[in-house]
Amino acid sequence: MLKPLRAYRPEGNKAHLVPSRSVDSYSARQLLDKLENNPYSFLQVIRPETDLLLTNEERFQRIRERLDDFIEAGVFREDEKEGYFLYEQRTNGKSFTGLIGLLDVNTARIHLHENTLESRERLFADYLETTGFQAEPILVFGPSNDDRKELFKRIKADEPLFDFYTTNEIGHRLWAVDAHHAAALQSSMEHLDEYFLADGHHRYGSTCRVAQSLQSNAAAQHILTMFMDESELGIDSFERWVKVSSDEITVADFEAKFEVSPKAGGFDEVEGDLELFIQGQWFTVVLPTAVDRSLPPSYLMNAILEPMLGIKDAKTDKRITYIHQGNSDQSAAMAVNGSRVGFRLPPVSVEVLKKTALAGGTMPPKSTYIAPKLRSGMLLHLFK
């Protein structure tokens, strides 16, 4: 069961300045601006080192030293007691709510739907073992529960610890759950014995490695986790854009195999089985009736990417670019990069994600874009 944590968190009047996105989500210019103009940003702690002569262990040790400096300066303060936190994120008219605590990686039944890269998992395990803290929750989900939803509403009636919007127009609110509500939440979750991992596969795998390495460290057996009701989880798609020469493939090649028609509507939903951009125009594509439509990235790969474009490995083929599928036409921006053929897909359903995970299967690369995306440095779990 999700357990309470004794968190380190930003001091109240600095809470809006500290949490950050992952380092690699910022452009070089944005990162420099944050580092120069916001001394409280968590990027100050995790910023990449530029000294090429440092070993990984030395780089990671510097990160821990900078965190210790933040704690000593009072930017982060440790809570006196263990507790749960309720977090809400608002973006583009949508709201996502989850409960933050700790899961024991040795006992929690967590079902995965993605493979990880062993090299990346090992590197991050080394990072965790040296720095001794977790700064971003993994995201898990489970069955809907009306009583728990009602409890969330009651908690939200109280004053939040912070309530702010970031510059990318995303709203963030966090509540500390009082003892009365915590007991009720634990009662609502006591029979929840399995979870589905939505986001954070490498962080989870790395934490499992650290737990085995530091078996005598009780705190290292736990991972910072946000739990969501499956009905509130946001699942979007990734658009696939392919660099091809102008005469390599045409709309006529698709018309010979599928039902193709000019796209009529906007970009809020995908029309047909997929949407195709080619020769400067968007089209709706309907595949043959016999095609299994449960997993859109698979039928795109099997029906189009491999047989028509010769793409055998969607993870490593350098002709493909993946971008988060929004509700706008992104073809002009992609054409600048030389990507002349694009595909938009319907989102994978929660049911298919669960079925894949329970069967021990894995989805094709970039099958799901999960929301919410959680910030680093909002809450810390220190285990060293």
N, C-alpha and C positions, 0 to 999 in steps of 0.2 A: 504494500500500500504506500501511496505517496506520504512522505514524512515531513514534518516541519523542519525548517533550517534556521540556524543562527547566522544571519546574513551580515555581510559588510555591504553598506549601501551609501550613496552620496549624501552628504549633509543637505538638509532641506533646501536652503537658498541657492544651492549649486546643482540641484538634481536635474535641471533642464540643460545644464552645460556639460555634464559628464558623459552620459551614454553615447555610443558611437556605432556606426555601421562597421562592417568588417573593413580592414585596411584596403583590400583589393577592390572594393566597390567605389573607391574614390579615384578620381583622376589625379595625376601628379600635381596639378595646379590646386585642386581642391584640398588635397592632403597638406600641401605646404601652407595654404591659407588657414586651415584648422590649427596646425602646429604653431603658426606664428601669432594667431589672434585669439586662441582659446587655451589658456594655460591649464584649464580644468578638464579638457577633453580626455576621455579614456585613451584616445590615440596617443597622447603623451606617454602613456604607459607601454602600449603595445607597438609603437611605431617601429618600422623596419630599420635595422641597423645598416649603416652605409660603409662600415669598416669591413672590407673583404677579408682581412686577416683574422677576424674573430672566428672561433669555432662555434658550432651551434650551441653548445653548452654555455659558452661565454655570452652569446647573444641572449639566450633565455635567462641567464642569471641577471643580466642588466635589466630585463623586463621586471623581474621580481624586485630588484632594488628600487626601480622607479615606483612600483606599487607600494613598497614600504615607505617611500618618501611621501606618497599621497596619503597614506594612513597616518603617518606622523604629523603631517600638516593639517589633518582633520578633514580632508576632502572625502575620505571614506571613514565611516564610523561603524563599529560592530554593535549589533543589537544586544541588549542585555539578556533577552530570552529567545528561545526558539519560536518560530511561528510560520504561518502560511501567508502568502501574498496573492492578491487578486490583481491581475493586469488586464487592461483593456487597450486595444489599439483601434483607432478610427482612420479610415482612408477611403477616398472615392465613394463616400456614402455607405460604406460597409463598416461593421463593427465586429471585432473578434475579442473574446474574453477567455482567459485561462487561469488556472490555479497553479502557483509556483511553489515547489517544495523540492524534496530529494527522493530519488529512487535508489535502492540498493541494487547494484548491477549483478550481484550474485544470486539474488532471489527473485527479482522482478521478471515476469515473463513478458519480454518485449519482442514483438514480431517485426522483422525487417522486410523491406521490399526492394532494396538496392544493394549492389555489391560495393565494396570499398576498395581503394587502391592500397595495397599493403604498405608500400613505401610511404605514402602520405599518412597512413594510420600510425606507423612506427615513429615518424618524425613528430607528429603531434603528441604521441605518448611521451616522447623524450621532452617535449616542451612542457607538458603538464607536470611530469615528475620533477623537473627542475624549477618551474615557477611556483608550483604548489597551489594553484587556484584555478577555478572555473569561472568564467565571466559571462557566458551566454548559455541559457538553458537549451537543452534539446527539446523538441516539440513532440509530444505523444498525444494520442486521442483514444477514446473509448466510447462505449455505448451511451446513448442519450439517457438522461435521468431528469424528470420533471422536478423532483424535490431539490436536486442540486441546482438546477436553473433558478428556482425560486430563492434559494440561499444566496446565489450570486447577486440577485436583484436587491436583496436586503443589505448585503455588504456594500453595494454601490450607493446605497442611501446615506452612508456615512461619508465623512470628509476624507478625500484621498490624501495620501502622502505627497503626491505631486500630480499636476494636471497641466500639460503643456503641449504645444505643437512644435515640431521640428521644421527646418527650412524647406523640406520636401513635402510639407503640408500633411504630415501624418501626426495624429493626436495620440498622446500617451497618458494613461492614468494608472496609478498604482495605489492599492489599499493594503494596509496591514489587517489581517483577519483577527478579530478579537477571540478570546478563549471560548465564549459561548458559541459563536458561529463555527469555530474550528472543531469543536466537539461534534456539532451537527454534520459538518462536512465529512469528518472521519467516519461517522455512522453511515453516511450515504455512499462511501467509497470502500467500506470494509469487505464487500463481496466482489470488488473489482480486482481480479487476480491476473489480468493480462492487459497489455497495452500494445498499440500499434505505433511504430515510430514514423512520424511524418517528415521530420527534418532534423538533421544532425547525425547522420550515420557514421561519419568519420569521428566525430566527437565521442559518440557512444563506444565505438570499437576501441578508440584510444584509451578511454576511461577504463574499459574492461582490462586492457593490458596493464595499466597503472595499478588497478586493484590487485591483480595477481602479483605484481612486483612489490607492492607495499602491503602485504597481507596483514601485518601487525598494526597498520594504521586504519582505525575504524572509519575516520572521515573520508579516506581515500576510496572506500568501497561504495561511495554514493556519488550520484551525478545530479547536477542542477537540472531541474526538469519543469516544464510547463505542461499541464494536462488540460486538454480541451474536449468538450463534447463533440462527437463526430459530426453532428448537424451544423456546427458553427465553423468547422474547418474550411478554409478557402483553398480550392484547387483550380489553378489556371494551367494553361498549356504554354509550351515554347513554340514560337514560329521557327521553321527551318528554312534557311536561305542558302542557295547553292550557287557557286560561281561556275557558270558554263559559258561557252562561246555562243554568239547570237545564232549560229546555224547548227548548233549541236542538237537542239531539240526545239520543237515548235508546238503550238497548240493543236495542230493537226495530228501529232503523234498521240496526244491524249484523247482526242475525239475518236481515234481509231479503236481505242480500248474501253473508254468509259463514256458515261453520259455527261457532257460538258455544256454549260450554258453561262452567259455573262452574269456576274454577281449583281443582284438587284438591291439588296438591303445594305444596312450599315455594318459596323464592326463590333456591335455588342455581342452577337452570337454568330457561330459558324453555320453557314448554310450547306446542306448536303452532308456528305461524309467528310469532305475537306474542301478548303478553298485554295485555289491555285493562282499565283501571279506569274504571268509569262507574256512576253511581247508587249509590255507596258500596260497590261490590263488584268483585272481580277476576274476569275471564273469560279463557278460552283461545280464541284465534281461529285458524281454519284457512282459508286463502285458496283460491281455485279452483286446480285442477290446472295450468292453463296459465300461471300466474304464475311469472316467473323469480325463483327464491329465492336467487340467489347474493349479492345485496347487500341486506340487510334494510332499511336506511334508504331505499333507492330504492322497494322495493315498498310500504313504509308510506306514502311520499309519493304514489306513483301510485295506490294503491288506496283510501287513506283521507284523508290530510291535505288533498289538493287537491280531490278530487271531493265529499267529505262535509263538510269543514270550511272549504273555501274558502281554504286556505293555498297561495299560489302561490310564495312565496319563504320557505323554512324558515330562511334566514339572517337575514332582516330583519323577519319578522313578529313583532310584540311580544307576541302572545298566547302564544308558545311559550317554555317554560323548559326548559333542559337540565340534568340532574343525572347524576353518575356512577352507573351502575347497579350497585348492590351486591347483597348476599344477604339483604336485609331489605325489609319493606314500608314504603315511604316516602310512602304516600298520605295519612296524617294530617297530616304536615308540609306537604305540598303543598296540602291543602285549606285550611290557614290562609292561604295566599297567594292563594286564590281559584281554584286550578287543580283542576277537578273531573273532567277526563278525562286519563288517563295511558296511556302505552304502554311496554312493555318489549320489547326486541328481542334475538334471538340475536346473539352477537358475529360480526363479520366475520372470515373465516379469513385466515391468512397468505397462502394461495395466491391468494385474490381480491385482497388488497392488492398483491401482487407483480404479478399480471396487469394490474391497473389502472395501476400505475406504469410497467410496460414498454410499455404501449400509449399512454403519454403522456396518460392520462385523469386525471380528478379525481373524488374521492368527494363525496357530499353532505356538508353541514356536520355536524360532530359525529358522524361515522360510527364513529370509534374512540376509545376511551380507552386510551392506551398505558401499560403498566407495564414497568419501574419509572419513577417520576417522580424525576428527579435533582435534587439540592440545589445551590444556588449557593454558591460560596466554598469548596468542598471541595478543588478544585485550580484554579489560575489559569494562563492562558496570556497573558503580557504581550507585546505587540508594539510598544509605544512606551514 
